[in-house]
Amino acid sequence: MSKDRLIAGRYRLTDPIGTGAMGVVWRALDIRLQRTVAVKQVLLGPNLTEQQTAEARKRALREGRIAARLHHPNAISVFDVADEDGQPWLVMEYMNAPSLANRLNLDGTLAPLKVAELGAQAAAALAAAHDAGIVHRDVKPANLLVGDDGTVKITDFGISRATGDVTVTATGFLAGTPAYLAPEVARGEQPIPSSDVFALGSTLYHAITGRPPFGDGDNPLAVLHAVAGGQVEPPEGAGALGPVVMRLLATEVANRPTMDEARVMLEEVAAGRAPEPVGTAPSATTKVIPPTLAATATLDRPDPEPAPADTRPPAAAPAFRDAGVPAVAGSAPAPAAAVPTGPAGERRSGTRSRTAVLAGAAALLLVVVVGLVLADITGGDDNTAAGPESSQVEVPEQTGEPQAEPSDPSTTAASTTTTETGPPSAARVEQFVRGYYGLLPGNTAAAWSQLAPEYQAVAGGYADYQGFWSTISAVSIGSVSRSGDGSAVATVTYTMRDGSVQSESRSFRVAPNGGQLVITDSQVL
């Protein structure tokens, strides 16, 4: 491949900046917008049949479209997909920063507080992906870019796929780095969001100790034996981060936190606070063995009962308009707030399916090792990003001016039986925001009543508010980052009536007003 080649008539290649099992990444110039981008040439493999080549090309283009739907401050964005001379190309955000793997090669280890800070950012991006039904499948130090200012962006969602995207054909080999795999994946089960949680724990473990939890030897079979056994030595010198990492590295899927819970715990450690326990206590979830046994752990034990896949529906997210009106995406109603009985369209459940555990551990490991060799998954950086399949909400038509104050408090999502005083709790703010967005886009009248009068004035009146929401066919909300001062930040994804999809991060401020909570301010970040 020569420099100065023009891809899709728009992207001029300058120099290669990374290689990996799935392709070569080039720095390039977008001659239309005059900006630097990263362009990934997806390699389809030299020994594929014609049918396999066609399948691989379709898969790459599909993954590019999936990736382009994820917009998060801590994820590399995908701008475009091109088919040039029969090969797929992904056009991505360019970040001039080394990977965490490069930093660890130079420095060996990082301070626990720094590791917690980096991990919290990566967890935030992965939580947003999980909310949208995306599993990364290959979280590792090489896929975390770290800027000079400490900003982390996770890359290479190229082997991930949207939950339910069954049209992508199986390749017959496991795509993933063995040193960071979750035990259930090493045993042949399908990766699920919790598998990414474990892989992030392995990545942070490496950053603390200078090596992956199961070692990084040249024998993939030995590493896979250790991974499948799930036996990890607690990291030394990790301080408050140690217990958090061990929670992420729980052998049993059911005993791991969600990615958003992991984010909260990591943020607490990074801030110098002891994280509050979340989920199931980690007792007996991770076996502790002497260092000399870690590399030779075997599968001579009964397999644990497979935990059910994460079947939580994607949380809905607040929506917004250019004038600053917060519109709230189709989340499920908050449990403590009665959502109005007005039309609130159906949502897809987002249920994840999992593959049953394959019989014959020894034979399975052999198949996996062959697949790993075929995939050459120990290659270098290969940066792409993946994005969500947005949850949909059918929008009923609604007309008419809402009353300024609902006469029946039972029809207002934010109504409570007690008077709110002082700043609401962080949990209450998130609950209210999700409940408010659960009204939209179908019930604008009830949602309008949950805006403070001064904020309604900023919106330009109900007619403008309703006009904005008439252009939206569906909305979704990702993870909500909350604080104790009545504010929160959420990622909002809109599906427009013309079929286009837009995502943005938005801040919210919530305060009590006349016995109920209202949104007093909202800004696009």
NUVEX-993959 format. One record per residue (C-alpha): residue number from 1; chain; z, y, x. Coordinates in nm, 3 decimals. Each point is the difference from the previous one (the first is absolute). Layout:
! residues N
  lose  voro       zz       yy       xx
   NUM     A        Z        Y        X
...
END
This chain:
! residues 525
  lose  voro       zz       yy       xx
     1     A    0.000    0.000    0.000
     2     A   -0.105    0.331    0.149
     3     A    0.170    0.336   -0.022
     4     A   -0.153    0.275   -0.212
     5     A   -0.113   -0.250   -0.262
     6     A   -0.001    0.152   -0.349
     7     A    0.163   -0.217   -0.269
     8     A   -0.099    0.053   -0.364
     9     A   -0.186    0.313    0.106
    10     A    0.331    0.181    0.041
    11     A    0.243   -0.144    0.256
    12     A   -0.099    0.035    0.367
    13     A    0.176   -0.250    0.227
    14     A    0.153    0.141    0.318
    15     A    0.214   -0.266    0.170
    16     A    0.184   -0.325   -0.087
    17     A    0.376    0.042   -0.039
    18     A    0.119   -0.345   -0.107
    19     A   -0.102   -0.361   -0.044
    20     A    0.143   -0.289   -0.195
    21     A   -0.077   -0.327   -0.171
    22     A   -0.162    0.173   -0.297
    23     A   -0.203    0.269    0.172
    24     A   -0.047    0.291    0.238
    25     A    0.131    0.348   -0.075
    26     A   -0.198    0.304    0.120
    27     A    0.086    0.365    0.017
    28     A   -0.278    0.183   -0.184
    29     A   -0.103    0.342   -0.128
    30     A   -0.063    0.057   -0.368
    31     A   -0.297    0.234    0.042
    32     A    0.019    0.113   -0.362
    33     A    0.364    0.113    0.008
    34     A    0.021    0.052    0.377
    35     A    0.317   -0.204    0.036
    36     A    0.100   -0.289    0.222
    37     A    0.035   -0.335   -0.174
    38     A    0.059   -0.361    0.099
    39     A   -0.281   -0.239   -0.091
    40     A    0.066   -0.372   -0.009
    41     A   -0.290   -0.235    0.061
    42     A    0.103   -0.318   -0.182
    43     A   -0.104   -0.307    0.198
    44     A   -0.122   -0.285   -0.219
    45     A    0.001   -0.269    0.268
    46     A   -0.287   -0.165    0.191
    47     A    0.018   -0.352   -0.146
    48     A    0.011    0.068   -0.373
    49     A   -0.248   -0.148   -0.243
    50     A   -0.212    0.233   -0.209
    51     A    0.232   -0.051   -0.297
    52     A    0.311    0.061    0.212
    53     A   -0.153    0.317    0.141
    54     A   -0.074    0.131   -0.348
    55     A    0.354   -0.083   -0.112
    56     A    0.149    0.170    0.305
    57     A   -0.208    0.312   -0.061
    58     A    0.106    0.015   -0.365
    59     A    0.361   -0.051    0.100
    60     A   -0.009    0.282    0.255
    61     A   -0.156    0.244   -0.247
    62     A    0.247   -0.100   -0.269
    63     A    0.294    0.049    0.234
    64     A   -0.140    0.337    0.098
    65     A   -0.004    0.107   -0.363
    66     A    0.355   -0.126   -0.044
    67     A    0.112    0.186    0.311
    68     A   -0.158    0.325   -0.115
    69     A    0.228    0.004   -0.303
    70     A    0.321    0.026    0.202
    71     A    0.105    0.352    0.098
    72     A    0.339    0.021    0.168
    73     A    0.130    0.223    0.282
    74     A    0.089   -0.310    0.202
    75     A   -0.323   -0.196   -0.047
    76     A   -0.339    0.051    0.163
    77     A   -0.243    0.110   -0.272
    78     A   -0.343   -0.153   -0.053
    79     A   -0.264    0.264   -0.077
    80     A   -0.322   -0.195   -0.041
    81     A   -0.170   -0.340    0.016
    82     A   -0.352   -0.053    0.134
    83     A   -0.240   -0.292    0.031
    84     A   -0.208    0.053    0.313
    85     A   -0.255   -0.261    0.109
    86     A    0.181   -0.269   -0.197
    87     A    0.339    0.077    0.151
    88     A    0.290    0.167   -0.183
    89     A    0.159    0.312    0.149
    90     A    0.325    0.166   -0.108
    91     A    0.047    0.373    0.056
    92     A    0.364    0.093    0.045
    93     A    0.240    0.276    0.085
    94     A    0.021    0.051    0.377
    95     A    0.346    0.021    0.155
    96     A    0.018    0.070    0.371
    97     A    0.315   -0.201    0.063
    98     A    0.101   -0.323    0.175
    99     A    0.120   -0.302   -0.190
   100     A    0.361   -0.112    0.002
   101     A   -0.118   -0.299    0.203
   102     A   -0.129    0.234    0.272
   103     A    0.329    0.189    0.005
   104     A    0.197   -0.323    0.030
   105     A   -0.226   -0.117    0.283
   106     A    0.091    0.319    0.188
   107     A    0.364    0.048   -0.099
   108     A    0.113   -0.353   -0.079
   109     A    0.233    0.098   -0.285
   110     A    0.090    0.301   -0.215
   111     A    0.337    0.138   -0.107
   112     A    0.125   -0.153   -0.329
   113     A    0.006    0.336   -0.183
   114     A   -0.360    0.065    0.105
   115     A   -0.101   -0.348   -0.113
   116     A    0.165    0.062   -0.337
   117     A   -0.188    0.329   -0.037
   118     A   -0.335   -0.162    0.080
   119     A    0.076   -0.297   -0.222
   120     A    0.091    0.219   -0.298
   121     A   -0.338    0.172    0.016
   122     A   -0.188   -0.329    0.022
   123     A    0.206   -0.140   -0.287
   124     A   -0.087    0.302   -0.215
   125     A   -0.373   -0.065    0.041
   126     A    0.037   -0.372   -0.059
   127     A    0.215    0.060   -0.308
   128     A   -0.277    0.217   -0.145
   129     A   -0.251   -0.277    0.070
   130     A    0.224   -0.261   -0.161
   131     A    0.043    0.216   -0.309
   132     A   -0.377   -0.017   -0.034
   133     A   -0.026   -0.376    0.053
   134     A   -0.108    0.011    0.364
   135     A    0.143   -0.232    0.266
   136     A   -0.074    0.108    0.358
   137     A    0.024   -0.354    0.144
   138     A    0.002    0.107    0.367
   139     A    0.287    0.241    0.068
   140     A    0.060    0.015    0.377
   141     A    0.061    0.258    0.275
   142     A   -0.373    0.029    0.073
   143     A   -0.057    0.122   -0.356
   144     A    0.251    0.285    0.009
   145     A   -0.134    0.323    0.154
   146     A    0.271    0.236    0.126
   147     A   -0.081    0.369    0.051
   148     A    0.165    0.231    0.251
   149     A    0.196    0.160   -0.284
   150     A    0.136   -0.338   -0.111
   151     A   -0.236   -0.042   -0.295
   152     A   -0.086   -0.362   -0.072
   153     A   -0.319   -0.115   -0.170
   154     A   -0.056   -0.364   -0.076
   155     A   -0.351   -0.134    0.054
   156     A   -0.213   -0.309   -0.052
   157     A    0.021   -0.091   -0.362
   158     A   -0.335   -0.167    0.073
   159     A    0.118   -0.352   -0.077
   160     A    0.207    0.098   -0.300
   161     A   -0.126   -0.039   -0.351
   162     A    0.103    0.127   -0.342
   163     A    0.210   -0.239   -0.204
   164     A   -0.228   -0.179   -0.240
   165     A   -0.318    0.073    0.197
   166     A   -0.099   -0.365   -0.031
   167     A   -0.367    0.067    0.061
   168     A    0.068    0.019    0.370
   169     A   -0.068   -0.349    0.130
   170     A    0.245   -0.176    0.227
   171     A   -0.099   -0.032    0.364
   172     A    0.199   -0.311    0.073
   173     A    0.215    0.149    0.273
   174     A    0.316    0.203    0.012
   175     A   -0.053    0.365    0.093
   176     A    0.318    0.131    0.157
   177     A    0.185    0.032    0.328
   178     A    0.225   -0.309    0.043
   179     A    0.285    0.178    0.179
   180     A    0.061    0.227   -0.302
   181     A   -0.079   -0.236   -0.289
   182     A    0.253   -0.075   -0.273
   183     A    0.127   -0.361   -0.019
   184     A   -0.164   -0.065   -0.337
   185     A   -0.337    0.109    0.140
   186     A    0.043   -0.227    0.301
   187     A    0.063   -0.285   -0.245
   188     A   -0.332    0.069   -0.172
   189     A    0.103    0.212   -0.297
   190     A   -0.197    0.304   -0.112
   191     A    0.128    0.332    0.143
   192     A    0.194    0.210   -0.251
   193     A    0.163    0.344    0.030
   194     A    0.317   -0.159    0.135
   195     A   -0.207   -0.147    0.284
   196     A   -0.079    0.356    0.111
   197     A    0.375    0.075   -0.011
   198     A    0.064   -0.284    0.243
   199     A   -0.288    0.106    0.225
   200     A    0.136    0.356    0.011
   201     A    0.339   -0.144    0.096
   202     A   -0.167   -0.195    0.282
   203     A   -0.174    0.318    0.116
   204     A    0.325    0.198    0.007
   205     A    0.176   -0.290    0.173
   206     A   -0.265    0.015    0.273
   207     A    0.050    0.376    0.037
   208     A    0.376   -0.048    0.045
   209     A    0.002   -0.302    0.229
   210     A   -0.337    0.015    0.174
   211     A   -0.128   -0.326   -0.150
   212     A   -0.080   -0.148   -0.343
   213     A    0.279   -0.197   -0.168
   214     A   -0.174   -0.333    0.060
   215     A   -0.134    0.076    0.345
   216     A   -0.355    0.073    0.101
   217     A   -0.096   -0.305    0.202
   218     A   -0.354   -0.121    0.060
   219     A    0.049   -0.310   -0.217
   220     A   -0.071    0.096   -0.364
   221     A    0.133   -0.336   -0.123
   222     A    0.341    0.060    0.158
   223     A    0.014    0.349   -0.147
   224     A   -0.098   -0.130   -0.344
   225     A    0.270   -0.267    0.016
   226     A    0.255    0.269    0.075
   227     A   -0.130    0.230   -0.273
   228     A   -0.006   -0.273   -0.265
   229     A    0.360   -0.086    0.085
   230     A    0.102    0.362   -0.049
   231     A    0.269   -0.012    0.270
   232     A    0.063    0.340    0.157
   233     A    0.248    0.127    0.257
   234     A    0.164    0.326   -0.113
   235     A   -0.133    0.293    0.207
   236     A    0.243    0.121    0.264
   237     A    0.089    0.368    0.032
   238     A   -0.154    0.087   -0.337
   239     A    0.310    0.164   -0.147
   240     A   -0.025    0.072   -0.374
   241     A   -0.368   -0.097    0.007
   242     A    0.079   -0.362    0.088
   243     A    0.126   -0.111   -0.343
   244     A   -0.291    0.177   -0.170
   245     A   -0.256   -0.178    0.217
   246     A    0.169   -0.332   -0.067
   247     A   -0.023    0.069   -0.374
   248     A   -0.374    0.051    0.040
   249     A   -0.016   -0.325    0.199
   250     A    0.173   -0.210   -0.266
   251     A   -0.154   -0.347   -0.007
   252     A    0.001   -0.024   -0.378
   253     A   -0.235    0.235   -0.183
   254     A    0.256    0.065   -0.274
   255     A    0.253    0.129    0.254
   256     A   -0.225    0.270    0.147
   257     A    0.004    0.357   -0.130
   258     A   -0.309    0.151   -0.154
   259     A   -0.202    0.226    0.227
   260     A    0.135    0.307   -0.178
   261     A    0.357   -0.124    0.044
   262     A   -0.078   -0.056    0.367
   263     A   -0.126    0.358    0.023
   264     A    0.325    0.133   -0.147
   265     A    0.215   -0.203    0.242
   266     A   -0.208    0.105    0.300
   267     A    0.017    0.366   -0.102
   268     A    0.380   -0.028   -0.023
   269     A    0.023   -0.147    0.351
   270     A   -0.238    0.263    0.140
   271     A    0.223    0.270   -0.151
   272     A    0.307   -0.147    0.171
   273     A    0.150   -0.143   -0.319
   274     A    0.097   -0.358   -0.079
   275     A   -0.247   -0.126   -0.261
   276     A    0.135   -0.114   -0.334
   277     A   -0.052   -0.371   -0.075
   278     A   -0.299   -0.074   -0.221
   279     A   -0.103   -0.317   -0.175
   280     A    0.147   -0.338    0.086
   281     A    0.252   -0.027    0.280
   282     A   -0.156   -0.146    0.314
   283     A    0.244   -0.288    0.037
   284     A   -0.162   -0.313    0.138
   285     A   -0.346    0.152   -0.024
   286     A   -0.078    0.007    0.371
   287     A    0.104   -0.276    0.235
   288     A    0.140    0.111    0.336
   289     A   -0.081   -0.222    0.296
   290     A    0.041    0.022    0.378
   291     A   -0.289    0.170    0.182
   292     A   -0.107   -0.324    0.168
   293     A   -0.076   -0.159   -0.335
   294     A   -0.197    0.282   -0.155
   295     A   -0.337   -0.106    0.141
   296     A    0.042   -0.369   -0.089
   297     A    0.120    0.016   -0.359
   298     A   -0.168   -0.270   -0.213
   299     A   -0.071   -0.066   -0.362
   300     A    0.227   -0.308   -0.021
   301     A    0.188    0.132   -0.301
   302     A   -0.068    0.015   -0.374
   303     A   -0.216    0.291   -0.100
   304     A    0.186    0.255   -0.213
   305     A   -0.101    0.032   -0.361
   306     A   -0.276    0.260   -0.011
   307     A    0.127    0.326   -0.144
   308     A   -0.199    0.142   -0.290
   309     A   -0.258    0.263    0.086
   310     A    0.082    0.363   -0.058
   311     A   -0.099    0.050   -0.363
   312     A    0.118    0.353   -0.048
   313     A   -0.269    0.219   -0.157
   314     A   -0.115    0.286    0.220
   315     A    0.224    0.298   -0.062
   316     A   -0.173    0.293   -0.160
   317     A   -0.020    0.335    0.177
   318     A    0.014    0.363   -0.106
   319     A   -0.334    0.169   -0.034
   320     A   -0.082    0.366    0.053
   321     A   -0.258    0.272   -0.041
   322     A   -0.130    0.268    0.236
   323     A    0.205    0.265   -0.179
   324     A    0.312   -0.194    0.096
   325     A    0.077   -0.167   -0.331
   326     A    0.169   -0.332    0.067
   327     A   -0.152   -0.263   -0.218
   328     A    0.174   -0.329    0.017
   329     A   -0.177   -0.325    0.053
   330     A    0.022   -0.307   -0.216
   331     A    0.322   -0.152    0.120
   332     A    0.215   -0.223   -0.207
   333     A    0.267    0.193   -0.191
   334     A    0.323    0.055    0.189
   335     A    0.264   -0.242   -0.127
   336     A    0.261    0.266   -0.076
   337     A   -0.237    0.234   -0.184
   338     A   -0.159   -0.062   -0.335
   339     A   -0.373    0.049    0.029
   340     A   -0.168    0.153   -0.306
   341     A   -0.170   -0.236   -0.237
   342     A   -0.332    0.177    0.039
   343     A   -0.299   -0.187    0.144
   344     A    0.059   -0.112    0.353
   345     A   -0.286   -0.228    0.095
   346     A    0.022   -0.345    0.142
   347     A    0.039   -0.071    0.370
   348     A   -0.109   -0.293    0.194
   349     A    0.298   -0.203    0.105
   350     A   -0.105   -0.016    0.365
   351     A    0.133   -0.352    0.030
   352     A   -0.053   -0.146    0.341
   353     A   -0.100   -0.361    0.038
   354     A    0.096   -0.220    0.288
   355     A   -0.153   -0.310    0.148
   356     A    0.218   -0.312   -0.015
   357     A    0.144   -0.133    0.324
   358     A   -0.243   -0.237    0.167
   359     A    0.115   -0.354    0.071
   360     A    0.022   -0.137    0.351
   361     A    0.156    0.256    0.233
   362     A   -0.147   -0.144    0.319
   363     A   -0.354   -0.013   -0.135
   364     A    0.037    0.346   -0.143
   365     A    0.112    0.145    0.332
   366     A   -0.301   -0.155    0.170
   367     A   -0.234    0.158   -0.256
   368     A    0.171    0.335    0.041
   369     A   -0.027   -0.011    0.379
   370     A   -0.371   -0.076   -0.024
   371     A   -0.036    0.291   -0.235
   372     A    0.188    0.228    0.234
   373     A   -0.231   -0.092    0.283
   374     A   -0.304    0.061   -0.220
   375     A    0.133    0.333   -0.114
   376     A    0.098    0.107    0.352
   377     A    0.286    0.184   -0.162
   378     A    0.165    0.084    0.327
   379     A   -0.269    0.262    0.066
   380     A    0.067    0.372    0.048
   381     A    0.029    0.288   -0.241
   382     A   -0.240    0.002   -0.291
   383     A    0.079    0.292   -0.222
   384     A   -0.075    0.020   -0.368
   385     A    0.199    0.083   -0.308
   386     A    0.020   -0.156   -0.344
   387     A    0.067    0.145   -0.340
   388     A    0.116   -0.078   -0.348
   389     A   -0.162   -0.138   -0.305
   390     A    0.142    0.256   -0.241
   391     A    0.186   -0.121   -0.305
   392     A   -0.171    0.116   -0.316
   393     A    0.137    0.168   -0.311
   394     A   -0.221    0.029   -0.306
   395     A    0.005    0.359   -0.126
   396     A    0.031    0.053   -0.375
   397     A   -0.141    0.323   -0.133
   398     A    0.260    0.257   -0.100
   399     A   -0.037    0.340   -0.155
   400     A    0.224    0.272   -0.128
   401     A    0.246    0.244    0.149
   402     A    0.344   -0.151    0.077
   403     A    0.317    0.151   -0.133
   404     A    0.194    0.202    0.253
   405     A    0.306   -0.220   -0.047
   406     A   -0.011   -0.346   -0.156
   407     A    0.221   -0.007   -0.309
   408     A    0.104   -0.358    0.056
   409     A    0.153   -0.061    0.345
   410     A   -0.074   -0.370   -0.029
   411     A   -0.371    0.072    0.044
   412     A    0.036    0.172    0.337
   413     A   -0.018   -0.215    0.311
   414     A    0.253    0.207    0.188
   415     A    0.256    0.028   -0.282
   416     A    0.350   -0.127    0.072
   417     A    0.321   -0.026   -0.194
   418     A    0.194    0.208    0.251
   419     A   -0.049    0.347    0.140
   420     A   -0.145    0.013    0.351
   421     A    0.197    0.228    0.235
   422     A   -0.079    0.074    0.363
   423     A   -0.283   -0.157    0.200
   424     A   -0.092   -0.345   -0.136
   425     A    0.047   -0.304    0.221
   426     A   -0.290   -0.127    0.209
   427     A   -0.031   -0.310   -0.217
   428     A    0.001    0.212   -0.317
   429     A   -0.275    0.225    0.138
   430     A   -0.224   -0.296    0.081
   431     A    0.073   -0.155   -0.339
   432     A   -0.089    0.323   -0.179
   433     A   -0.320    0.059    0.196
   434     A   -0.121   -0.354   -0.066
   435     A    0.091    0.024   -0.367
   436     A   -0.178    0.334   -0.033
   437     A   -0.311   -0.137    0.160
   438     A    0.021   -0.297   -0.231
   439     A   -0.099    0.238   -0.280
   440     A   -0.328    0.096    0.159
   441     A   -0.286    0.030   -0.041
   442     A    0.038   -0.109   -0.363
   443     A    0.297    0.202   -0.128
   444     A   -0.042    0.351    0.136
   445     A    0.212    0.157   -0.273
   446     A    0.314   -0.190    0.098
   447     A   -0.073    0.047    0.371
   448     A   -0.050    0.376   -0.048
   449     A    0.348    0.027   -0.150
   450     A    0.145   -0.135    0.327
   451     A   -0.124    0.299    0.201
   452     A    0.238    0.293    0.042
   453     A   -0.113    0.315   -0.186
   454     A   -0.065    0.184    0.327
   455     A   -0.210   -0.289    0.123
   456     A   -0.192   -0.014   -0.327
   457     A   -0.092    0.362    0.067
   458     A   -0.134   -0.096    0.344
   459     A   -0.209   -0.270   -0.169
   460     A   -0.183    0.262   -0.202
   461     A    0.101   -0.130   -0.339
   462     A   -0.031   -0.326   -0.188
   463     A   -0.374    0.034   -0.059
   464     A   -0.069   -0.002    0.375
   465     A    0.249   -0.282    0.051
   466     A   -0.162   -0.215   -0.267
   467     A   -0.344    0.093    0.128
   468     A    0.085   -0.128    0.345
   469     A    0.128   -0.331   -0.129
   470     A   -0.308   -0.048   -0.215
   471     A   -0.195   -0.049    0.325
   472     A    0.225   -0.289    0.110
   473     A   -0.049   -0.358   -0.118
   474     A    0.285   -0.159    0.197
   475     A    0.276    0.090    0.242
   476     A    0.229   -0.196    0.231
   477     A    0.304    0.088    0.207
   478     A    0.098   -0.158    0.328
   479     A    0.338   -0.005    0.172
   480     A    0.228    0.296   -0.066
   481     A    0.187    0.156    0.291
   482     A    0.307    0.165   -0.144
   483     A    0.293    0.214    0.116
   484     A    0.331    0.102   -0.150
   485     A   -0.089    0.363   -0.072
   486     A   -0.209   -0.058   -0.310
   487     A   -0.330   -0.041    0.185
   488     A   -0.240   -0.286    0.066
   489     A   -0.342   -0.068    0.153
   490     A   -0.248   -0.248   -0.146
   491     A   -0.358   -0.111    0.060
   492     A   -0.218    0.051   -0.306
   493     A   -0.335   -0.170   -0.058
   494     A   -0.234    0.111   -0.278
   495     A   -0.300   -0.179   -0.145
   496     A   -0.227    0.268   -0.144
   497     A   -0.214   -0.056   -0.308
   498     A   -0.309    0.008    0.223
   499     A    0.139   -0.301    0.188
   500     A    0.102    0.181    0.319
   501     A    0.346   -0.053    0.148
   502     A    0.221    0.265    0.162
   503     A    0.340   -0.034    0.166
   504     A    0.248    0.262    0.120
   505     A    0.364    0.035    0.097
   506     A    0.203    0.230   -0.224
   507     A    0.353    0.137    0.009
   508     A    0.215    0.042   -0.311
   509     A    0.317    0.191   -0.075
   510     A    0.206   -0.105   -0.301
   511     A    0.296    0.177   -0.160
   512     A    0.207   -0.024   -0.320
   513     A   -0.097    0.238   -0.281
   514     A    0.163    0.000   -0.343
   515     A    0.139   -0.351    0.028
   516     A   -0.311   -0.164    0.145
   517     A   -0.186   -0.011    0.329
   518     A   -0.317    0.203    0.051
   519     A   -0.247    0.048    0.282
   520     A    0.048    0.350    0.140
   521     A   -0.254   -0.010    0.283
   522     A   -0.270   -0.222    0.151
   523     A   -0.228    0.051    0.298
   524     A   -0.282   -0.190    0.169
   525     A    0.104   -0.089    0.355
END
